[in-house]
Amino acid sequence: MTQIPGVRRAIALSGFDLSGAVQVASHGCEDCACSVSESLHPRTLPPPPETTGVNHWVRGREVTKIEIGNGHYVLFNPVGSGGAIVVNEPGLELFQRFDRPVTLSEARVTGAEGERDARDVFDRLSRLGFIHPDGLVQSPEFTTGTVLTAWLHVTNACNLRCPYCYVHKSAEKMDESIGRASVEAVMLSAVRHGFPAVKLKYAGGEASLNHRLLLELHEYAQVLAAQHGIKLHATLLSNGVKLPSALIDMLKTHNIRVMISLDGVYRHHDVQRPFASGKPSFRFVERTIADLIERGHPPHLSVTITNRNFSGLAEVVRFALERNLTFSLNFFRDNDCSAQFPDLQYEEHAMISSLLEAFGVIEEFLPPWSVLGSILDRGQLLEPRQRSCGVGQDYIVIDQRGRVAKCHMEIERTLGDVVRDDPLQLVRKDLTLVQNLAVTEKEGCRDCTWRYWCSGGCAVATFRATGRYDIKSPNCRIYKAIYPEALRLEGLRILKYAPAAGSAP
């Protein structure tokens, strides 16, 4: 498009401008330590809003502006559903014309090229909810969960002794009869409650220690999923100290993703993930990660941050990005098993500093995928939510005996079993165990800018710290400190990878 001399083109760019290869977003799911990469948003912009009878438009009153440098800004509407957009100074000036209610004709600019750019920017702002008809009270659109996620605890055994683990270790493992009954119960729950997809998370302990059963159960799940017309996803959650090449090939063949727990590089990992003998494990995990990459089945890395390893956070993020691996950052959660290790508790200022240092590494490498779903603990900035996870909604936990729990962190607090009960119905009806309240029911959250993105944090962690479910997370100030910086990273990513950005001087 030819520009008028001396006139800078106005732009408004979003994730919808990215090609399919860079529209993907790495996002965490209900176990706080596993991620899948997929496109959360449709490939095209939402349809234009209904404008019949609309005369005046106004900006969203809660829109946040963050400068990202070189004359560009990120705009984010906390009560919208359109994510983040990037505008340059002319684009920002057009947006600011709606600080008060105006008609589109009053907000337009003169000159053919300017009017065309303005129409494009106004169209983008209105579709994504950054401006809206005057008098409209904005509220986000919440998506209904379409995937039933089930944690299958295939073994209680583990070859590591991580101090923050919530599992009381034993040699007990799931047998074939319980495993098949568990898979059957999950599939029947999905059918009864209208879920078109199921995600199985093979966990423990160290799930790979029972890998023969794992593979048998997955083949059985594939048969049942095909019979019921259900889409099947699966992930192996592993400490990564020993995944034989033959097993990796089988996981790849069965399309079972792999999540590896990696809490740092060298000593920062070893200080909290030693073998049962006390020996360090990093070298073994590093070798497994390299083997997974070499065999074309790259893992997702999960990093649990405690007071022991926070100073090495930037280093492990660099490790991931140098290998083009997605990762998630998860805050340590106090539990009964970890109570004997008080040195795991992190200090707020130190956590914020380490996260911002890690964000600096992300900015240095700036991956093509969005990190807004995986670097903010239980919060995310990909889509608005009323709850921070699926506990009590679309998430079930089944232990090695076939007993049903609501949350893997409370796996020993069970409600029934897969032989007699509909597991999803059990967790949805329960009012005695962990209560995953909507964020609008939590004191200190209702009027917060980030309420629909943080969703009040982990319910189990909040209750353990405060004795209440209806109150904001004890990590609230950490979240508030890092959310703007995370949006800045997203703005830089959009600006780097959106094809249209290249034509914006």
C-alpha positions as CSV (number, residue, x, y, z in Angstrom):
1,M,0.0,0.0,0.0
2,T,1.4,3.4,-1.0
3,Q,1.9,5.8,1.9
4,I,1.4,9.5,1.9
5,P,4.8,11.1,2.4
6,G,5.5,11.9,6.0
7,V,2.5,9.9,7.3
8,R,3.2,6.8,9.4
9,R,0.8,3.9,8.9
10,A,-1.4,3.0,11.9
11,I,-1.4,-0.6,12.8
12,A,-3.1,-2.9,15.3
13,L,-1.7,-6.5,15.3
14,S,-2.8,-9.5,17.3
15,G,-2.1,-13.3,17.5
16,F,-4.6,-13.7,14.7
17,D,-2.1,-12.1,12.3
18,L,0.4,-14.9,12.9
19,S,0.8,-17.8,10.6
20,G,-0.3,-21.3,11.8
21,A,3.3,-22.1,12.7
22,V,3.5,-19.3,15.2
23,Q,-0.1,-19.1,16.4
24,V,0.4,-22.0,18.8
25,A,0.5,-21.5,22.5
26,S,2.2,-23.6,25.1
27,H,-0.2,-23.8,28.0
28,G,-0.4,-25.7,31.3
29,C,-3.3,-28.0,32.3
30,E,-4.7,-29.3,35.5
31,D,-1.7,-31.1,37.0
32,C,0.2,-27.8,37.2
33,A,3.2,-29.5,35.5
34,C,2.3,-30.6,32.1
35,S,1.6,-28.7,28.9
36,V,0.3,-29.2,25.4
37,S,0.8,-27.0,22.5
38,E,-2.2,-26.1,20.4
39,S,-3.9,-23.2,18.8
40,L,-6.5,-21.9,21.3
41,H,-8.0,-19.4,19.0
42,P,-9.7,-19.7,15.6
43,R,-7.6,-19.0,12.6
44,T,-9.6,-15.9,11.7
45,L,-10.7,-12.8,13.6
46,P,-14.0,-13.0,15.4
47,P,-16.9,-11.6,13.3
48,P,-17.6,-7.9,13.4
49,P,-19.9,-6.9,16.2
50,E,-23.6,-6.0,15.5
51,T,-23.7,-2.3,14.8
52,T,-27.4,-1.8,14.1
53,G,-28.5,1.2,16.1
54,V,-24.9,1.9,17.4
55,N,-24.0,5.5,17.2
56,H,-21.2,6.1,19.8
57,W,-18.3,3.9,20.6
58,V,-16.0,4.0,23.6
59,R,-12.8,2.3,24.8
60,G,-12.9,-0.5,27.3
61,R,-12.5,1.1,30.7
62,E,-10.1,-1.6,32.0
63,V,-7.8,-1.7,29.0
64,T,-4.1,-1.8,30.1
65,K,-1.4,-0.1,28.0
66,I,2.2,-1.4,28.2
67,E,5.1,0.2,26.3
68,I,7.4,-2.3,24.5
69,G,9.8,0.1,22.9
70,N,10.5,1.5,19.4
71,G,7.1,3.4,19.4
72,H,5.0,0.3,20.0
73,Y,2.6,-0.6,22.8
74,V,0.6,-3.7,24.0
75,L,-3.0,-3.2,24.7
76,F,-4.9,-5.8,26.8
77,N,-8.5,-5.8,27.9
78,P,-8.9,-7.8,31.1
79,V,-12.7,-8.1,30.6
80,G,-12.4,-8.9,26.9
81,S,-11.6,-12.2,25.1
82,G,-9.3,-11.0,22.3
83,G,-6.0,-11.4,24.0
84,A,-3.2,-8.8,23.5
85,I,-2.8,-6.5,20.5
86,V,0.2,-4.4,19.5
87,V,-0.3,-0.8,18.2
88,N,2.2,1.8,17.1
89,E,1.9,5.4,18.0
90,P,-0.6,6.3,15.2
91,G,-2.6,3.2,16.2
92,L,-2.5,4.2,19.8
93,E,-3.7,7.7,18.9
94,L,-6.7,6.3,17.0
95,F,-7.5,4.1,20.0
96,Q,-7.3,7.1,22.4
97,R,-9.9,9.0,20.3
98,F,-12.4,6.7,22.1
99,D,-11.5,7.8,25.6
100,R,-14.9,9.4,25.5
101,P,-17.9,8.2,23.4
102,V,-17.6,9.3,19.8
103,T,-19.1,8.3,16.5
104,L,-16.8,6.6,13.9
105,S,-17.1,9.6,11.7
106,E,-15.9,11.9,14.5
107,A,-12.9,9.6,15.1
108,R,-11.8,9.2,11.5
109,V,-8.8,10.9,10.0
110,T,-8.5,12.8,6.8
111,G,-6.8,11.6,3.6
112,A,-7.7,8.5,1.7
113,E,-4.8,6.4,3.1
114,G,-5.3,7.6,6.6
115,E,-9.0,6.7,6.4
116,R,-8.2,3.2,5.1
117,D,-5.8,2.6,8.0
118,A,-8.2,4.0,10.5
119,R,-11.0,1.7,9.2
120,D,-8.6,-1.3,9.6
121,V,-7.6,-0.3,13.1
122,F,-11.2,0.4,14.2
123,D,-12.4,-2.9,12.7
124,R,-9.7,-4.7,14.7
125,L,-10.4,-2.8,17.9
126,S,-14.1,-3.5,17.7
127,R,-13.8,-7.2,16.8
128,L,-11.5,-7.9,19.7
129,G,-13.5,-5.8,22.2
130,F,-11.0,-2.9,22.8
131,I,-13.8,-0.5,21.8
132,H,-17.5,-1.2,22.3
133,P,-20.8,0.5,21.9
134,D,-21.4,3.2,24.5
135,G,-23.5,1.9,27.4
136,L,-22.5,-1.7,27.0
137,V,-21.1,-3.4,30.1
138,Q,-18.3,-5.7,28.9
139,S,-17.8,-9.2,30.3
140,P,-15.6,-11.9,28.9
141,E,-16.9,-15.0,27.1
142,F,-15.9,-18.2,28.9
143,T,-15.4,-21.3,26.9
144,T,-16.8,-24.6,28.1
145,G,-14.3,-27.4,28.7
146,T,-14.3,-29.9,25.9
147,V,-11.6,-32.2,27.2
148,L,-12.0,-34.6,30.2
149,T,-8.6,-34.9,31.8
150,A,-7.8,-38.0,33.9
151,W,-4.6,-38.5,36.0
152,L,-3.9,-42.2,36.0
153,H,-1.6,-43.0,38.9
154,V,0.0,-46.1,37.5
155,T,2.6,-46.6,40.2
156,N,3.4,-45.3,43.6
157,A,7.1,-46.2,43.2
158,C,9.8,-43.7,42.2
159,N,13.6,-43.7,41.8
160,L,13.9,-40.1,43.0
161,R,13.2,-38.4,46.3
162,C,12.1,-34.9,45.5
163,P,11.4,-33.0,48.8
164,Y,8.3,-31.2,47.4
165,C,6.5,-34.3,46.2
166,Y,3.1,-35.0,47.7
167,V,3.2,-38.8,47.2
168,H,4.0,-41.2,50.0
169,K,6.3,-43.6,48.1
170,S,5.8,-47.3,48.1
171,A,6.3,-50.2,45.7
172,E,2.6,-50.5,45.0
173,K,1.5,-50.2,41.4
174,M,-1.7,-50.4,39.4
175,D,-2.5,-53.8,37.9
176,E,-4.1,-54.5,34.6
177,S,-7.6,-55.1,35.9
178,I,-7.7,-51.8,37.8
179,G,-6.1,-50.1,34.9
180,R,-8.6,-51.3,32.3
181,A,-11.5,-50.5,34.7
182,S,-10.1,-47.0,35.1
183,V,-9.8,-46.4,31.4
184,E,-13.4,-47.7,30.9
185,A,-14.7,-45.4,33.7
186,V,-13.0,-42.4,32.2
187,M,-14.4,-43.1,28.7
188,L,-17.9,-43.7,30.1
189,S,-17.8,-40.5,32.1
190,A,-16.8,-38.6,28.9
191,V,-19.7,-40.1,27.0
192,R,-22.3,-39.5,29.8
193,H,-21.2,-35.9,30.2
194,G,-20.8,-35.0,26.6
195,F,-17.0,-34.6,26.3
196,P,-15.8,-35.1,22.7
197,A,-12.2,-35.6,23.9
198,V,-10.2,-37.3,26.7
199,K,-6.7,-36.6,27.9
200,L,-5.0,-39.3,29.9
201,K,-2.0,-38.4,32.0
202,Y,0.1,-41.4,32.9
203,A,1.7,-40.4,36.3
204,G,3.1,-41.6,39.6
205,G,5.5,-41.9,41.3
206,E,7.6,-42.5,38.2
207,A,5.1,-43.8,35.6
208,S,7.7,-45.2,33.3
209,L,8.6,-47.8,36.0
210,N,5.3,-49.4,35.0
211,H,5.6,-48.7,31.3
212,R,4.3,-52.1,30.1
213,L,1.0,-51.5,31.7
214,L,1.0,-47.9,30.5
215,L,1.3,-48.9,26.9
216,E,-1.3,-51.7,27.3
217,L,-3.7,-49.2,28.8
218,H,-3.2,-46.7,26.1
219,E,-3.9,-49.3,23.3
220,Y,-7.1,-50.2,25.2
221,A,-8.0,-46.5,25.5
222,Q,-7.4,-46.1,21.7
223,V,-9.9,-48.9,21.0
224,L,-12.5,-47.4,23.4
225,A,-12.0,-43.9,22.1
226,A,-12.6,-45.1,18.5
227,Q,-15.7,-47.0,19.5
228,H,-17.2,-43.9,21.2
229,G,-16.0,-41.4,18.6
230,I,-13.8,-39.6,21.2
231,K,-10.6,-37.8,20.4
232,L,-7.8,-39.1,22.6
233,H,-4.7,-37.2,23.9
234,A,-2.1,-38.6,26.3
235,T,1.0,-37.5,28.2
236,L,3.6,-39.4,30.2
237,L,4.7,-37.4,33.2
238,S,8.3,-38.5,33.9
239,N,11.4,-37.5,36.0
240,G,13.4,-38.4,32.9
241,V,16.2,-40.3,34.6
242,K,15.7,-43.4,32.5
243,L,13.6,-43.6,29.4
244,P,15.1,-46.4,27.2
245,S,15.2,-45.6,23.5
246,A,12.8,-48.4,22.7
247,L,10.3,-46.9,25.0
248,I,10.7,-43.4,23.5
249,D,10.0,-44.9,20.1
250,M,6.9,-46.6,21.4
251,L,5.7,-43.4,23.0
252,K,6.2,-41.6,19.7
253,T,4.4,-44.3,17.8
254,H,1.4,-44.1,20.1
255,N,1.5,-40.3,20.1
256,I,2.0,-40.1,23.8
257,R,3.6,-36.7,24.6
258,V,6.3,-36.6,27.2
259,M,6.7,-34.1,30.1
260,I,10.0,-34.1,31.8
261,S,10.6,-32.5,35.2
262,L,13.7,-30.4,35.1
263,D,14.2,-28.0,37.9
264,G,17.5,-26.4,36.9
265,V,20.8,-27.1,35.3
266,Y,23.3,-29.2,37.3
267,R,23.2,-28.2,41.0
268,H,20.0,-26.3,40.8
269,H,18.3,-29.5,39.6
270,D,20.2,-31.9,41.8
271,V,19.5,-29.9,45.0
272,Q,15.9,-30.9,44.9
273,R,15.7,-34.0,42.6
274,P,18.2,-36.5,43.9
275,F,18.0,-40.3,43.5
276,A,16.8,-42.3,46.4
277,S,20.4,-42.9,47.2
278,G,21.0,-39.2,47.4
279,K,23.1,-39.1,44.2
280,P,22.5,-36.3,41.6
281,S,20.2,-37.0,38.7
282,F,20.7,-34.1,36.3
283,R,23.2,-35.9,34.0
284,F,20.7,-38.7,33.5
285,V,17.8,-36.3,32.7
286,E,20.0,-34.3,30.3
287,R,20.8,-37.5,28.5
288,T,17.1,-38.5,28.2
289,I,16.1,-35.0,26.9
290,A,18.8,-35.3,24.2
291,D,17.6,-38.7,23.3
292,L,14.0,-37.6,23.0
293,I,15.1,-34.7,20.8
294,E,17.3,-36.9,18.6
295,R,14.5,-39.5,18.2
296,G,12.1,-36.8,17.0
297,H,9.9,-36.7,20.1
298,P,10.9,-33.6,22.0
299,P,9.6,-33.2,25.5
300,H,7.9,-30.4,27.3
301,L,9.9,-29.3,30.4
302,S,8.2,-28.6,33.7
303,V,10.1,-26.5,36.2
304,T,9.1,-26.4,39.9
305,I,10.5,-23.3,41.7
306,T,11.4,-23.4,45.3
307,N,13.7,-21.5,47.6
308,R,16.4,-24.0,46.7
309,N,16.6,-23.4,43.0
310,F,15.1,-20.0,42.2
311,S,18.5,-18.4,41.5
312,G,19.0,-20.9,38.6
313,L,15.7,-20.2,36.9
314,A,17.0,-18.1,34.1
315,E,19.6,-20.8,33.4
316,V,17.1,-23.6,32.9
317,V,14.9,-21.4,30.7
318,R,18.0,-20.8,28.6
319,F,18.5,-24.6,28.5
320,A,15.0,-25.1,27.1
321,L,15.0,-22.3,24.6
322,E,18.5,-23.2,23.2
323,R,16.9,-26.6,22.4
324,N,13.6,-25.1,21.1
325,L,11.7,-26.8,23.9
326,T,8.4,-25.6,25.4
327,F,8.4,-25.3,29.2
328,S,6.2,-24.3,32.1
329,L,7.1,-22.6,35.4
330,N,5.3,-23.8,38.5
331,F,5.5,-22.5,42.1
332,F,6.2,-24.9,44.9
333,R,3.0,-25.9,46.8
334,D,3.2,-26.9,50.4
335,N,1.9,-30.3,51.3
336,D,2.0,-32.9,54.0
337,C,5.0,-34.7,52.6
338,S,7.1,-31.6,52.2
339,A,6.4,-30.2,55.7
340,Q,9.7,-31.5,56.9
341,F,11.6,-29.3,54.4
342,P,10.9,-25.7,55.5
343,D,13.7,-24.4,53.3
344,L,11.5,-25.0,50.2
345,Q,9.4,-22.0,51.0
346,Y,10.3,-19.1,48.7
347,E,10.4,-15.4,49.5
348,E,8.1,-13.1,47.5
349,H,10.8,-10.6,46.3
350,A,13.2,-13.3,45.4
351,M,10.6,-15.1,43.3
352,I,9.7,-12.0,41.4
353,S,13.4,-11.2,40.8
354,S,14.1,-14.7,39.5
355,L,11.0,-14.7,37.2
356,L,11.9,-11.3,35.7
357,E,15.5,-12.5,35.1
358,A,14.0,-15.6,33.3
359,F,11.7,-13.3,31.3
360,G,14.9,-11.5,30.1
361,V,16.1,-14.8,28.7
362,I,12.8,-15.4,26.9
363,E,13.1,-11.9,25.4
364,E,16.6,-12.7,24.2
365,F,15.5,-15.9,22.4
366,L,11.8,-14.9,21.8
367,P,10.3,-18.2,20.7
368,P,7.6,-18.2,18.0
369,W,5.1,-19.8,20.3
370,S,3.2,-17.8,23.0
371,V,4.4,-18.4,26.5
372,L,1.4,-16.6,28.1
373,G,0.0,-20.0,29.2
374,S,3.0,-21.5,30.8
375,I,5.2,-19.0,32.6
376,L,2.6,-17.6,35.2
377,D,2.2,-20.6,37.5
378,R,-1.6,-21.4,37.6
379,G,-2.4,-18.1,35.9
380,Q,-2.4,-17.6,32.1
381,L,-3.2,-14.8,29.7
382,L,-4.4,-16.9,26.7
383,E,-8.2,-16.9,27.4
384,P,-10.4,-15.7,30.3
385,R,-11.4,-18.3,32.9
386,Q,-13.5,-18.4,36.0
387,R,-11.4,-21.1,37.6
388,S,-7.6,-21.6,37.6
389,C,-7.9,-25.4,36.8
390,G,-10.4,-28.1,36.1
391,V,-10.7,-29.6,39.6
392,G,-14.3,-30.3,40.3
393,Q,-15.2,-29.5,36.7
394,D,-13.5,-31.6,34.0
395,Y,-10.5,-33.2,35.9
396,I,-10.4,-36.5,37.8
397,V,-7.6,-38.4,39.6
398,I,-7.5,-42.2,39.8
399,D,-4.9,-43.8,42.1
400,Q,-3.2,-47.2,41.8
401,R,-6.1,-48.9,43.5
402,G,-8.7,-47.4,41.3
403,R,-9.9,-44.9,43.9
404,V,-11.1,-41.5,42.7
405,A,-9.8,-38.2,44.0
406,K,-10.4,-34.6,43.0
407,C,-6.8,-33.3,42.8
408,H,-3.5,-35.1,42.4
409,M,-2.1,-33.0,45.3
410,E,-4.8,-34.7,47.5
411,I,-4.6,-38.1,45.9
412,E,-5.0,-39.9,49.3
413,R,-8.4,-38.1,49.9
414,T,-10.7,-40.3,47.9
415,L,-14.4,-40.3,47.2
416,G,-15.2,-43.7,45.6
417,D,-13.8,-46.0,43.0
418,V,-14.0,-46.7,39.3
419,V,-15.7,-50.1,39.7
420,R,-18.9,-48.7,41.2
421,D,-18.9,-45.0,40.4
422,D,-19.0,-42.4,37.6
423,P,-15.7,-40.7,38.5
424,L,-16.7,-37.3,37.0
425,Q,-20.0,-37.3,38.8
426,L,-18.2,-38.0,42.1
427,V,-15.9,-35.0,41.8
428,R,-18.6,-32.7,40.6
429,K,-21.0,-33.4,43.4
430,D,-18.5,-33.4,46.3
431,L,-18.7,-30.6,48.8
432,T,-16.3,-31.9,51.4
433,L,-12.9,-31.9,49.7
434,V,-11.0,-29.1,47.8
435,Q,-13.5,-26.5,46.5
436,N,-12.5,-24.8,43.3
437,L,-14.6,-21.7,43.5
438,A,-15.2,-19.2,40.7
439,V,-12.9,-16.2,41.0
440,T,-15.9,-13.9,41.6
441,E,-16.5,-15.8,44.8
442,K,-13.1,-15.0,46.2
443,E,-12.4,-12.1,48.6
444,G,-9.7,-9.8,47.1
445,C,-10.3,-11.0,43.6
446,R,-13.6,-9.6,42.5
447,D,-12.4,-6.2,41.5
448,C,-8.8,-7.1,40.4
449,T,-7.7,-6.3,36.9
450,W,-6.3,-9.8,36.4
451,R,-9.2,-11.7,38.0
452,Y,-10.3,-13.7,34.9
453,W,-6.7,-14.6,34.0
454,C,-5.2,-15.4,37.4
455,S,-8.6,-16.9,38.6
456,G,-7.4,-16.7,42.2
457,G,-4.6,-19.2,42.0
458,C,-4.4,-22.8,43.2
459,A,-7.3,-23.6,45.5
460,V,-5.3,-26.3,47.4
461,A,-2.3,-24.0,48.0
462,T,-4.6,-21.1,49.1
463,F,-6.5,-23.3,51.6
464,R,-3.3,-24.7,53.0
465,A,-1.9,-21.1,53.5
466,T,-5.1,-19.4,54.7
467,G,-7.6,-22.1,55.8
468,R,-10.1,-20.7,53.2
469,Y,-11.1,-21.3,49.6
470,D,-12.9,-18.0,49.2
471,I,-9.9,-15.7,49.3
472,K,-7.2,-14.7,46.9
473,S,-4.0,-16.6,46.4
474,P,-1.0,-15.9,48.8
475,N,1.0,-15.4,45.5
476,C,-1.3,-12.5,44.5
477,R,1.4,-9.8,44.6
478,I,3.8,-12.0,42.6
479,Y,1.2,-12.5,39.9
480,K,0.5,-8.8,39.7
481,A,4.2,-8.0,39.4
482,I,4.8,-10.4,36.5
483,Y,1.7,-10.2,34.4
484,P,2.5,-6.9,32.7
485,E,6.0,-8.2,31.9
486,A,4.5,-11.3,30.4
487,L,2.3,-9.2,28.2
488,R,5.3,-7.2,27.1
489,L,6.9,-10.5,25.9
490,E,3.8,-11.3,24.0
491,G,3.8,-7.9,22.3
492,L,7.4,-8.4,21.2
493,R,6.5,-11.9,19.9
494,I,3.6,-10.5,17.8
495,L,5.7,-7.7,16.5
496,K,8.5,-10.1,15.5
497,Y,6.5,-12.8,13.8
498,A,3.4,-11.1,12.4
499,P,3.9,-10.7,8.6
500,A,2.1,-7.4,8.6
501,A,4.6,-6.0,11.1
502,G,7.2,-5.8,8.4
503,S,5.3,-3.1,6.5
504,A,4.9,-0.9,9.6
505,P,7.7,1.6,9.7
